[in-house]
Amino acid sequence: MINYTERITLLMQDVVERTPRLSFIDLGEVVVFGRHGRTDAEGAFATCHCLTLPESEPGYYFWRDRTTGELTRRSEWFVTKSPHVRVGRTTIKYLISFVLPRFCDQSLERSRKFDLYPPDAPPWIAKLDTIVHELYHIDPEESGIRRVSRSDGSNSPRSHGPLFYEEVALMVKGYLASAPDPSLVEFLQHDFDGLTARHGGVVGTTFRNFPSFPQRYMERVNMPSGDPIVKIEPLKPPTQPVLYTEDDLHVRQFTEGSARRLARKGQHRAA
Ligand SMILES: [Zn+2]
């Protein structure tokens, strides 16, 4: 079977080496993983998740009386934090997820990127564009997700603008013009059914708590209470891990309808 997230990681390594604007990226600090999403459903193809965002300011939820507007109850104070992900001794700074099988079936014709490429561009270039797009979200200043500057130099609150897409397309064209080893991009030329027929299945890295994955969580903090006496609702404790290691990375096989974990190497199944 083809390990799709591994192939993407190998391709990313080559892209980063050949693209000066992405050369600061250390892929040892990035984990590529799969999420499940059907081809015929709406949704993202891929997402860049930052794990280096600082802890939030303390806050709480509150409820008001509808008629008087008075504060009736509030939650405990909390901060929002990123979980830690460690692989060996390396602290992971970014996760990049690909939605399978949807990503495998992405094609240029039906995409907003269509106008950014020449008419004879191969349809699978849309997938390479998505891979470079997610890498471009990694911020050289390590402050989270790359901010997009407006033409006046101020920061746009949106992380994408038309310029972002154009710059990604330029990097994709530059990469292909550098004559990369065709075997590195070959897997992008097949859709999900094509890959399944060729390789007998598509597998990828996932987290143990699939379909979940490391996400921001709330942690209770003690704060002096300046509020009038109101009822305080306890916060629910986190339901997902706050620390992940390589033991939490599981390989799963993706199908159109689901993903299932593969047996570990050396694990015996009763016949
Ligand atoms: Zn994006």
Boltz pocket constraint, residues with backbone or C-beta under 6 A from the ligand:
constraints:
  - pocket:
      binder: B
      contacts: [[A, 133], [A, 134], [A, 137], [A, 159], [A, 160]]
      max_distance: 6.0
